Amino acid sequence: MNPKEAYLSKPWLKYYSEGVPADIDIPELSVPELFDQIAGKYGNRTALIFYGKKISYRELKESVDRMATALADLGIKKGDAVAIYLLNSPQYVIAYFAALRLGAKVTPISPVYTSIEVKHQITDSEARTIVCQDILFDNLEKAGVHPESVILTSIDEYLPALKKWFGKSARAKAYGGKTAVMTESIGRPGIYLFQELLKKYPPEPPPVTIDPRKDLAALPYTGGTTGLPKAAMLTHRNLVALQAQARSFWPIIEEGKEVVMAFLPFFHIYGQVVVMIAGLAQGSTLVLFTTPDIDEILSAMERYQASGFYGVPTLFEYLKEYEKTDRVNWKRLKLIVCGADTLHESTIDAWEKRTGSKIYEGYGMTETTSASHGSPLGRPKKGSFGVPMPNIKAAIIDKDGTEFLPVGEVGELIMSGPNIMQGYWKRPDSTKEVMMEIDGETWMRTGDLVSMDEEGYFHFFDRKRDLIKYKGYSVFARHVEEVLYQHPQIKAAGVVGVPDPAVGCLIKAYVVLESEARGRISEEEIICFCKEKLAHYKVPKIVEFRGELPKTDVGKVSRRELREECEEA
């Protein structure tokens, strides 16, 4: 069997859990149509719980329709872009689905963005309206952009009475000492209040015909596989396909019966699609958190009998040693999923020993509508992010060419499937760089260096841009980090290459020690530890201790920022 046939034969299918098909039929529906079906079936079921405040599917649908009517009156029509600049809240869900109901596309903005980044996204996406958190309005003003309309809202609007402790706590933590927009700004032309619009307009949005295959639903921004932040163009079919693929892959999820902790930020593709859209498309109850307060999350998991938990590696790393983790009966949960970064094997071992439960890893990108691979039920494999979900083709090719590589070799992961983006918004050159034709079929280059084993499980090594070349040797930053994390006194680590004319790149490790080890362990000791576990050319030549490391929006160490620091130095 030649290399290409080895991938196209889909060896992973034999390890799918019972009843999971190789391919499924994707509903020819728009996201609003899918939501309407669920709201019609489960109108009385609780859709959202926000610090004790419960909102049913019927109530949520009415609010979505009212906001859609309001947006239409503000001039939003099919094809327009609506920016959402909010913390996780009922308003986020309402605004998101309201925009989609009009055939508009949503572009979510990170609440931690600088004014420069906010300006870039609003300008590039051509957003006509922005739904903005009151505490973020000042940053919007500093950005110097002026959408036709700004809709302001506060988390207070859906909190229980503030005299209750959890109401005060939620507001204080979400606002973090920031001052809300001054009242004098509210009366300015083009500025509206979220709740006033809901009260003013009836739940009667104008009818809009949406073509799920062609019409865009979302413009989430990403660094992509190369270059500056750009938006992945996701259609309604992309979003509907992903939730159908995930649901068929993990059939343990039952429609109308699940309770999911929704603390992952909705502006990020993981929280937006895997938690918010998939949860509401399955009739689940989402327990919303504006900020990921661990104590509140753990308490809510038992109070509401959570059945689904989606996290990132840094969270599981923290929970495996947190004193209150045992308050939750983790073995009762149907599905515990980790994504957005590599889960270290030491974390998996400690988690299983502590909780008696398994973590199912997943893999995906903004360009794949958040997910493409996952661990089959009952058969996760350490060191692997799993196998492709139904309807997805995946293969490994030469990172500098298009030749398919034999099974077991490391190369660039490419994929094809109904969840793959249409391309990059207004970036035809960037789209051409990642989209390729093979025998008349479109595949996407991911920029990730990966291998597939004989069973069809995929293993992540590094991003192409994080590969370090030292004296002609290829060194995977992740491999070095894995070894560093085995040191009992290392809390966090990031590895990058430092340009050096003599050897190409020197390997540099940024290390955060546990508090009791700071000042007691030297750089030389870390290097000696690595020498015992790594080939000579993989051992860091430079070790720098830090109190903390730069993180991405979802909490993983930002090698890009560390690399930029080195280049500037």
VEXDRENBA-29831 format. One record per residue (C-alpha): residue in three letters; z, y, x. Coordinates in nm, 2 decimals. Layout:
VEXDRENBA-29831
R torkol      w      v      u
R    ALA      Z      Y      X
...
end
This chain:
VEXDRENBA-29831
R torkol      w      v      u
R    MET   0.00   0.00   0.00
R    ASN  -0.10   0.34   0.15
R    PRO   0.15   0.62   0.16
R    LYS   0.01   0.80  -0.15
R    GLU   0.02   0.49  -0.36
R    ALA   0.38   0.42  -0.26
R    TYR   0.49   0.75  -0.43
R    LEU   0.25   0.73  -0.73
R    SER   0.39   0.38  -0.80
R    LYS   0.72   0.54  -0.88
R    PRO   0.95   0.28  -0.72
R    TRP   1.25   0.47  -0.87
R    LEU   1.17   0.35  -1.22
R    LYS   1.34   0.02  -1.17
R    TYR   1.67   0.20  -1.12
R    TYR   1.65   0.41  -1.44
R    SER   1.94   0.33  -1.67
R    GLU   1.86   0.10  -1.96
R    GLY   1.63   0.26  -2.22
R    VAL   1.51   0.55  -2.01
R    PRO   1.13   0.57  -2.03
R    ALA   0.90   0.66  -1.74
R    ASP   0.74   0.93  -1.96
R    ILE   0.83   1.10  -2.28
R    ASP   0.65   1.31  -2.53
R    ILE   0.73   1.68  -2.49
R    PRO   0.78   1.86  -2.83
R    GLU   0.51   2.12  -2.89
R    LEU   0.77   2.38  -2.98
R    SER   0.88   2.72  -2.86
R    VAL   1.24   2.77  -2.76
R    PRO   1.33   2.96  -3.08
R    GLU   1.17   2.68  -3.29
R    LEU   1.39   2.43  -3.11
R    PHE   1.70   2.64  -3.16
R    ASP   1.62   2.69  -3.53
R    GLN   1.60   2.31  -3.58
R    ILE   1.94   2.26  -3.42
R    ALA   2.10   2.55  -3.61
R    GLY   1.96   2.41  -3.93
R    LYS   2.11   2.06  -3.86
R    TYR   2.45   2.18  -3.72
R    GLY   2.51   2.51  -3.90
R    ASN   2.88   2.46  -3.94
R    ARG   2.94   2.32  -3.59
R    THR   3.09   2.55  -3.33
R    ALA   2.82   2.67  -3.09
R    LEU   3.03   2.90  -2.87
R    ILE   3.39   2.93  -2.79
R    PHE   3.48   3.26  -2.61
R    TYR   3.84   3.27  -2.50
R    GLY   3.95   3.13  -2.83
R    LYS   3.68   3.31  -3.05
R    LYS   3.46   3.05  -3.22
R    ILE   3.11   3.12  -3.33
R    SER   2.92   2.86  -3.54
R    TYR   2.55   2.78  -3.51
R    ARG   2.49   2.95  -3.84
R    GLU   2.66   3.27  -3.73
R    LEU   2.49   3.26  -3.39
R    LYS   2.14   3.22  -3.55
R    GLU   2.21   3.52  -3.78
R    SER   2.31   3.73  -3.49
R    VAL   2.00   3.63  -3.29
R    ASP   1.78   3.72  -3.59
R    ARG   1.96   4.06  -3.63
R    MET   1.91   4.14  -3.27
R    ALA   1.55   4.03  -3.27
R    THR   1.49   4.26  -3.57
R    ALA   1.66   4.55  -3.38
R    LEU   1.45   4.48  -3.06
R    ALA   1.13   4.48  -3.27
R    ASP   1.23   4.82  -3.42
R    LEU   1.29   4.95  -3.06
R    GLY   0.93   4.86  -2.99
R    ILE   0.96   4.52  -2.82
R    LYS   0.67   4.30  -2.90
R    LYS   0.51   3.97  -2.78
R    GLY   0.45   3.97  -2.41
R    ASP   0.70   4.25  -2.32
R    ALA   0.99   4.19  -2.08
R    VAL   1.35   4.23  -2.17
R    ALA   1.61   4.25  -1.89
R    ILE   1.96   4.10  -1.94
R    TYR   2.22   4.25  -1.71
R    LEU   2.53   4.08  -1.84
R    LEU   2.82   3.85  -1.76
R    ASN   2.85   3.52  -1.95
R    SER   2.93   3.61  -2.31
R    PRO   2.81   3.56  -2.67
R    GLN   2.60   3.87  -2.62
R    TYR   2.41   3.70  -2.34
R    VAL   2.31   3.41  -2.57
R    ILE   2.22   3.64  -2.86
R    ALA   2.01   3.87  -2.65
R    TYR   1.83   3.59  -2.47
R    PHE   1.72   3.40  -2.78
R    ALA   1.65   3.72  -2.97
R    ALA   1.40   3.83  -2.71
R    LEU   1.23   3.49  -2.71
R    ARG   1.21   3.50  -3.09
R    LEU   0.98   3.80  -3.06
R    GLY   0.76   3.63  -2.80
R    ALA   0.90   3.86  -2.53
R    LYS   1.00   3.72  -2.19
R    VAL   1.35   3.75  -2.05
R    THR   1.43   3.85  -1.69
R    PRO   1.80   3.79  -1.61
R    ILE   1.96   4.02  -1.35
R    SER   2.26   3.91  -1.13
R    PRO   2.57   4.12  -1.20
R    VAL   2.64   4.13  -0.82
R    TYR   2.30   4.29  -0.74
R    THR   2.29   4.62  -0.56
R    SER   2.12   4.91  -0.73
R    ILE   1.82   4.86  -0.50
R    GLU   1.79   4.50  -0.61
R    VAL   1.83   4.60  -0.97
R    LYS   1.55   4.86  -0.94
R    HIS   1.32   4.61  -0.78
R    GLN   1.36   4.36  -1.06
R    ILE   1.33   4.60  -1.34
R    THR   1.03   4.77  -1.19
R    ASP   0.85   4.45  -1.08
R    SER   0.91   4.27  -1.42
R    GLU   0.80   4.58  -1.61
R    ALA   1.11   4.54  -1.84
R    ARG   1.09   4.79  -2.13
R    THR   1.45   4.72  -2.25
R    ILE   1.77   4.62  -2.08
R    VAL   2.08   4.47  -2.24
R    CYS   2.36   4.60  -2.01
R    GLN   2.73   4.53  -1.96
R    ASP   2.92   4.85  -1.99
R    ILE   3.08   4.81  -1.64
R    LEU   2.73   4.76  -1.49
R    PHE   2.58   5.08  -1.64
R    ASP   2.68   5.29  -1.35
R    ASN   2.48   5.06  -1.11
R    LEU   2.18   5.08  -1.34
R    GLU   2.20   5.46  -1.33
R    LYS   2.22   5.45  -0.95
R    ALA   1.90   5.24  -0.95
R    GLY   1.71   5.54  -1.08
R    VAL   1.50   5.34  -1.32
R    HIS   1.47   5.43  -1.68
R    PRO   1.37   5.16  -1.93
R    GLU   1.27   5.28  -2.27
R    SER   1.60   5.16  -2.42
R    VAL   1.93   5.05  -2.29
R    ILE   2.16   4.84  -2.51
R    LEU   2.53   4.86  -2.40
R    THR   2.79   4.60  -2.47
R    SER   3.15   4.51  -2.37
R    ILE   3.32   4.17  -2.35
R    ASP   3.59   4.32  -2.58
R    GLU   3.35   4.28  -2.87
R    TYR   3.40   3.91  -2.90
R    LEU   3.74   3.86  -2.75
R    PRO   4.03   3.77  -2.98
R    ALA   4.29   4.04  -3.04
R    LEU   4.38   4.19  -2.71
R    LYS   4.75   4.15  -2.78
R    LYS   4.69   3.78  -2.70
R    TRP   4.74   3.69  -2.34
R    PHE   4.41   3.52  -2.29
R    GLY   4.23   3.82  -2.42
R    LYS   4.39   4.06  -2.18
R    SER   4.35   3.81  -1.90
R    ALA   3.98   3.76  -1.96
R    ARG   3.90   4.13  -1.98
R    ALA   4.10   4.22  -1.67
R    LYS   3.94   3.94  -1.46
R    ALA   3.59   4.02  -1.58
R    TYR   3.61   4.39  -1.52
R    GLY   3.79   4.35  -1.19
R    GLY   3.92   4.71  -1.19
R    LYS   3.57   4.86  -1.27
R    THR   3.55   5.14  -1.52
R    ALA   3.34   5.10  -1.83
R    VAL   3.06   5.35  -1.91
R    MET   3.19   5.69  -2.02
R    THR   3.16   5.77  -2.38
R    GLU   2.95   6.08  -2.32
R    SER   2.66   5.86  -2.20
R    ILE   2.65   5.67  -2.52
R    GLY   2.49   5.95  -2.72
R    ARG   2.20   6.00  -2.49
R    PRO   1.85   5.93  -2.62
R    GLY   1.74   5.57  -2.56
R    ILE   2.10   5.43  -2.53
R    TYR   2.22   5.20  -2.81
R    LEU   2.53   4.99  -2.88
R    PHE   2.49   4.62  -2.92
R    GLN   2.73   4.58  -3.22
R    GLU   2.59   4.88  -3.40
R    LEU   2.24   4.73  -3.38
R    LEU   2.38   4.40  -3.52
R    LYS   2.53   4.58  -3.81
R    LYS   2.23   4.81  -3.88
R    TYR   1.96   4.55  -3.89
R    PRO   1.91   4.25  -4.13
R    PRO   1.84   3.90  -3.99
R    GLU   1.47   3.94  -4.07
R    PRO   1.26   3.96  -3.75
R    PRO   0.89   3.99  -3.78
R    PRO   0.70   3.66  -3.76
R    VAL   0.55   3.58  -3.42
R    THR   0.31   3.30  -3.32
R    ILE   0.40   3.15  -2.98
R    ASP   0.19   2.92  -2.78
R    PRO   0.44   2.71  -2.59
R    ARG   0.19   2.61  -2.32
R    LYS   0.07   2.96  -2.25
R    ASP   0.33   3.22  -2.35
R    LEU   0.60   3.31  -2.09
R    ALA   0.96   3.28  -2.19
R    ALA   1.14   3.37  -1.87
R    LEU   1.10   3.56  -1.54
R    PRO   1.39   3.44  -1.32
R    TYR   1.38   3.59  -0.97
R    THR   1.41   3.38  -0.66
R    GLY   1.35   3.40  -0.29
R    GLY   1.09   3.13  -0.36
R    THR   0.96   2.91  -0.08
R    THR   0.86   3.21   0.12
R    GLY   0.90   3.58   0.13
R    LEU   1.08   3.84  -0.07
R    PRO   1.23   3.78  -0.42
R    LYS   0.97   3.72  -0.68
R    ALA   0.97   3.59  -1.03
R    ALA   0.88   3.23  -1.13
R    MET   0.67   3.23  -1.45
R    LEU   0.83   2.99  -1.69
R    THR   0.66   2.91  -2.03
R    HIS   0.83   2.79  -2.35
R    ARG   0.69   2.45  -2.27
R    ASN   0.85   2.45  -1.93
R    LEU   1.19   2.52  -2.08
R    VAL   1.15   2.27  -2.37
R    ALA   1.02   2.00  -2.13
R    LEU   1.31   2.03  -1.90
R    GLN   1.58   1.98  -2.16
R    ALA   1.38   1.69  -2.31
R    GLN   1.35   1.53  -1.97
R    ALA   1.72   1.57  -1.88
R    ARG   1.83   1.44  -2.22
R    SER   1.61   1.13  -2.19
R    PHE   1.72   1.07  -1.83
R    TRP   2.09   1.08  -1.92
R    PRO   2.09   0.92  -2.27
R    ILE   2.47   0.92  -2.27
R    ILE   2.44   1.28  -2.40
R    GLU   2.45   1.27  -2.78
R    GLU   2.31   1.54  -3.00
R    GLY   2.57   1.75  -3.19
R    LYS   2.87   1.58  -3.02
R    GLU   2.92   1.73  -2.68
R    VAL   3.15   2.00  -2.55
R    VAL   3.04   2.16  -2.22
R    MET   3.22   2.40  -1.99
R    ALA   2.99   2.71  -1.95
R    PHE   3.12   2.89  -1.65
R    LEU   2.81   2.87  -1.43
R    PRO   2.65   3.22  -1.44
R    PHE   2.37   3.24  -1.69
R    PHE   2.16   3.47  -1.48
R    HIS   2.12   3.18  -1.24
R    ILE   1.86   2.92  -1.34
R    TYR   2.12   2.63  -1.32
R    GLY   2.35   2.79  -1.57
R    GLN   2.07   2.94  -1.78
R    VAL   1.87   2.62  -1.84
R    VAL   2.09   2.32  -1.77
R    VAL   2.40   2.47  -1.95
R    MET   2.30   2.74  -2.19
R    ILE   1.95   2.63  -2.32
R    ALA   2.00   2.26  -2.29
R    GLY   2.34   2.28  -2.45
R    LEU   2.23   2.48  -2.75
R    ALA   1.91   2.27  -2.78
R    GLN   2.13   1.96  -2.82
R    GLY   2.38   2.10  -3.06
R    SER   2.66   2.11  -2.81
R    THR   2.96   2.34  -2.81
R    LEU   2.97   2.57  -2.51
R    VAL   3.30   2.70  -2.39
R    LEU   3.21   3.03  -2.22
R    PHE   3.38   3.20  -1.93
R    THR   3.29   3.54  -1.79
R    THR   3.44   3.45  -1.46
R    PRO   3.51   3.10  -1.32
R    ASP   3.89   3.10  -1.34
R    ILE   3.99   2.75  -1.23
R    ASP   4.32   2.74  -1.42
R    GLU   4.16   2.85  -1.75
R    ILE   3.87   2.61  -1.71
R    LEU   4.10   2.31  -1.65
R    SER   4.32   2.41  -1.94
R    ALA   4.02   2.45  -2.17
R    MET   3.88   2.12  -2.07
R    GLU   4.18   1.94  -2.22
R    ARG   4.22   2.17  -2.51
R    TYR   3.87   2.13  -2.63
R    GLN   3.82   1.77  -2.50
R    ALA   3.52   1.85  -2.28
R    SER   3.26   1.58  -2.23
R    GLY   3.03   1.76  -1.98
R    PHE   3.10   1.94  -1.66
R    TYR   2.84   2.11  -1.44
R    GLY   2.94   2.25  -1.10
R    VAL   2.84   2.33  -0.75
R    PRO   2.96   2.17  -0.42
R    THR   3.20   2.45  -0.33
R    LEU   3.38   2.40  -0.66
R    PHE   3.42   2.03  -0.61
R    GLU   3.53   2.09  -0.26
R    TYR   3.80   2.31  -0.39
R    LEU   3.90   2.09  -0.69
R    LYS   3.94   1.77  -0.48
R    GLU   4.25   1.93  -0.32
R    TYR   4.37   2.16  -0.60
R    GLU   4.72   2.09  -0.72
R    LYS   4.62   2.12  -1.09
R    THR   4.31   1.91  -1.09
R    ASP   4.50   1.61  -1.22
R    ARG   4.57   1.79  -1.55
R    VAL   4.22   1.68  -1.65
R    ASN   4.14   1.31  -1.73
R    TRP   3.81   1.32  -1.55
R    LYS   3.73   0.96  -1.63
R    ARG   3.71   1.05  -1.99
R    LEU   3.41   1.29  -1.93
R    LYS   3.07   1.15  -2.00
R    LEU   2.89   1.34  -1.73
R    ILE   3.00   1.53  -1.42
R    VAL   2.70   1.69  -1.24
R    CYS   2.67   1.88  -0.91
R    GLY   2.37   2.09  -0.82
R    ALA   2.25   2.40  -0.64
R    ASP   2.33   2.27  -0.29
R    THR   2.41   1.96  -0.09
R    LEU   2.73   1.77  -0.18
R    HIS   2.89   1.65   0.14
R    GLU   2.99   1.28   0.15
R    SER   3.34   1.37   0.25
R    THR   3.38   1.56  -0.08
R    ILE   3.24   1.27  -0.28
R    ASP   3.48   1.03  -0.12
R    ALA   3.78   1.25  -0.17
R    TRP   3.68   1.33  -0.53
R    GLU   3.64   0.97  -0.63
R    LYS   3.98   0.88  -0.47
R    ARG   4.15   1.17  -0.65
R    THR   4.00   1.14  -1.00
R    GLY   3.85   0.80  -1.03
R    SER   3.53   0.95  -1.16
R    LYS   3.18   0.98  -1.02
R    ILE   2.98   1.29  -0.95
R    TYR   2.61   1.27  -1.04
R    GLU   2.40   1.49  -0.81
R    GLY   2.09   1.67  -0.92
R    TYR   1.81   1.87  -0.75
R    GLY   1.59   2.14  -0.86
R    MET   1.46   2.49  -0.80
R    THR   1.39   2.80  -1.01
R    GLU   1.03   2.70  -0.98
R    THR   1.10   2.36  -1.14
R    THR   1.28   2.52  -1.43
R    SER   1.62   2.43  -1.27
R    ALA   1.59   2.05  -1.23
R    SER   1.36   1.77  -1.13
R    HIS   1.58   1.49  -0.99
R    GLY   1.91   1.33  -1.08
R    SER   2.13   1.03  -1.01
R    PRO   2.07   0.75  -1.25
R    LEU   2.36   0.67  -1.47
R    GLY   2.59   0.41  -1.31
R    ARG   2.39   0.42  -0.98
R    PRO   2.45   0.73  -0.78
R    LYS   2.38   0.69  -0.41
R    LYS   2.58   0.89  -0.15
R    GLY   2.36   1.11   0.06
R    SER   2.09   1.12  -0.21
R    PHE   2.02   1.38  -0.48
R    GLY   1.87   1.10  -0.70
R    VAL   1.53   1.02  -0.84
R    PRO   1.27   1.21  -1.03
R    MET   1.32   1.25  -1.40
R    PRO   1.07   1.12  -1.66
R    ASN   0.72   1.28  -1.65
R    ILE   0.77   1.39  -1.29
R    LYS   0.56   1.28  -0.99
R    ALA   0.71   1.34  -0.65
R    ALA   0.59   1.27  -0.30
R    ILE   0.64   1.36   0.07
R    ILE   0.37   1.52   0.28
R    ASP   0.34   1.66   0.63
R    LYS   0.52   1.99   0.64
R    ASP   0.23   2.16   0.81
R    GLY  -0.05   1.99   0.63
R    THR  -0.14   1.78   0.32
R    GLU  -0.12   1.42   0.46
R    PHE   0.10   1.18   0.26
R    LEU   0.38   1.04   0.49
R    PRO   0.50   0.68   0.49
R    VAL   0.82   0.60   0.29
R    GLY   1.13   0.69   0.50
R    GLU   0.97   0.97   0.70
R    VAL   1.09   1.33   0.66
R    GLY   0.84   1.58   0.53
R    GLU   0.79   1.84   0.26
R    LEU   0.86   1.75  -0.10
R    ILE   0.58   1.81  -0.35
R    MET   0.60   1.77  -0.72
R    SER   0.39   1.77  -1.04
R    GLY   0.52   1.77  -1.40
R    PRO   0.56   1.97  -1.72
R    ASN   0.86   2.16  -1.59
R    ILE   0.68   2.31  -1.29
R    MET   0.63   2.69  -1.31
R    GLN   0.29   2.85  -1.38
R    GLY   0.31   3.05  -1.06
R    TYR   0.47   3.37  -0.93
R    TRP   0.46   3.68  -1.14
R    LYS   0.20   3.93  -0.99
R    ARG   0.20   3.73  -0.67
R    PRO  -0.14   3.54  -0.66
R    ASP  -0.12   3.49  -0.28
R    SER   0.23   3.35  -0.30
R    THR   0.12   3.12  -0.58
R    LYS  -0.17   2.99  -0.37
R    GLU   0.07   2.91  -0.09
R    VAL   0.27   2.67  -0.29
R    MET   0.02   2.53  -0.55
R    MET  -0.22   2.27  -0.43
R    GLU  -0.48   2.04  -0.59
R    ILE  -0.48   1.67  -0.52
R    ASP  -0.75   1.46  -0.70
R    GLY  -0.78   1.72  -0.97
R    GLU  -0.40   1.74  -1.03
R    THR  -0.18   2.04  -0.95
R    TRP   0.12   1.98  -0.72
R    MET   0.38   2.23  -0.60
R    ARG   0.51   2.25  -0.24
R    THR   0.88   2.30  -0.25
R    GLY   0.95   2.41   0.11
R    ASP   1.22   2.15   0.13
R    LEU   1.23   1.88   0.40
R    VAL   1.31   1.55   0.23
R    SER   1.26   1.17   0.26
R    MET   1.23   0.89   0.01
R    ASP   1.38   0.55   0.07
R    GLU   1.25   0.21  -0.04
R    GLU   1.43   0.23  -0.37
R    GLY   1.27   0.57  -0.46
R    TYR   1.59   0.77  -0.40
R    PHE   1.53   1.11  -0.23
R    HIS   1.74   1.25   0.05
R    PHE   1.76   1.62   0.14
R    PHE   1.75   1.73   0.51
R    ASP   1.68   2.11   0.51
R    ARG   1.47   2.40   0.39
R    LYS   1.16   2.43   0.61
R    ARG   1.28   2.77   0.72
R    ASP   1.62   2.64   0.82
R    LEU   1.47   2.38   1.06
R    ILE   1.58   2.46   1.42
R    LYS   1.35   2.39   1.71
R    TYR   1.55   2.33   2.04
R    LYS   1.35   2.23   2.35
R    GLY   1.09   2.07   2.12
R    TYR   1.34   1.88   1.92
R    SER   1.37   1.93   1.55
R    VAL   1.73   1.98   1.44
R    PHE   1.83   1.99   1.08
R    ALA   2.10   2.25   1.02
R    ARG   2.24   2.05   0.73
R    HIS   2.30   1.75   0.96
R    VAL   2.51   1.95   1.20
R    GLU   2.70   2.10   0.91
R    GLU   2.78   1.75   0.77
R    VAL   2.94   1.67   1.10
R    LEU   3.14   1.99   1.11
R    TYR   3.27   1.93   0.76
R    GLN   3.41   1.60   0.89
R    HIS   3.66   1.79   1.11
R    PRO   3.99   1.80   0.92
R    GLN   4.06   2.17   1.00
R    ILE   3.71   2.31   0.91
R    LYS   3.70   2.47   0.57
R    ALA   3.34   2.60   0.57
R    ALA   3.05   2.60   0.81
R    GLY   2.70   2.74   0.84
R    VAL   2.45   2.65   1.11
R    VAL   2.14   2.86   1.22
R    GLY   1.91   2.89   1.51
R    VAL   1.94   3.19   1.75
R    PRO   1.60   3.28   1.90
R    ASP   1.60   3.21   2.28
R    PRO   1.29   3.24   2.50
R    ALA   1.40   2.95   2.73
R    VAL   1.46   2.68   2.46
R    GLY   1.31   2.81   2.14
R    CYS   1.64   2.84   1.94
R    LEU   2.00   2.79   2.04
R    ILE   2.21   2.61   1.78
R    LYS   2.49   2.84   1.65
R    ALA   2.77   2.73   1.42
R    TYR   2.97   2.98   1.21
R    VAL   3.30   2.81   1.12
R    VAL   3.59   2.90   0.88
R    LEU   3.91   2.71   0.98
R    GLU   4.19   2.61   0.75
R    SER   4.46   2.88   0.76
R    GLU   4.71   2.67   0.96
R    ALA   4.45   2.60   1.23
R    ARG   4.34   2.96   1.29
R    GLY   4.42   3.06   1.65
R    ARG   4.51   2.71   1.74
R    ILE   4.17   2.55   1.77
R    SER   3.91   2.68   2.02
R    GLU   3.53   2.70   2.02
R    GLU   3.53   2.44   2.30
R    GLU   3.72   2.19   2.08
R    ILE   3.47   2.23   1.80
R    ILE   3.18   2.17   2.05
R    CYS   3.36   1.86   2.19
R    PHE   3.41   1.72   1.84
R    CYS   3.04   1.76   1.78
R    LYS   2.95   1.59   2.11
R    GLU   3.12   1.27   1.99
R    LYS   2.91   1.25   1.68
R    LEU   2.58   1.41   1.76
R    ALA   2.29   1.37   2.00
R    HIS   2.31   1.61   2.28
R    TYR   2.03   1.83   2.16
R    LYS   2.20   1.87   1.81
R    VAL   2.53   2.00   1.95
R    PRO   2.60   2.37   1.88
R    LYS   2.58   2.58   2.19
R    ILE   2.76   2.87   2.02
R    VAL   3.06   2.86   1.79
R    GLU   3.18   3.17   1.61
R    PHE   3.50   3.17   1.39
R    ARG   3.49   3.38   1.08
R    GLY   3.75   3.45   0.80
R    GLU   3.47   3.38   0.55
R    LEU   3.10   3.32   0.53
R    PRO   2.84   3.50   0.32
R    LYS   2.76   3.32   0.00
R    THR   2.48   3.30  -0.25
R    ASP   2.52   3.38  -0.62
R    VAL   2.62   3.02  -0.68
R    GLY   2.86   2.99  -0.39
R    LYS   2.67   2.81  -0.12
R    VAL   2.67   2.94   0.24
R    SER   2.38   3.18   0.28
R    ARG   2.21   3.07   0.60
R    ARG   1.95   3.35   0.54
R    GLU   2.22   3.62   0.59
R    LEU   2.36   3.44   0.89
R    ARG   2.01   3.41   1.04
R    GLU   1.94   3.78   0.97
R    GLU   2.27   3.87   1.15
R    CYS   2.15   3.68   1.46
R    GLU   1.81   3.83   1.45
R    GLU   1.95   4.18   1.43
R    ALA   2.19   4.11   1.72
end
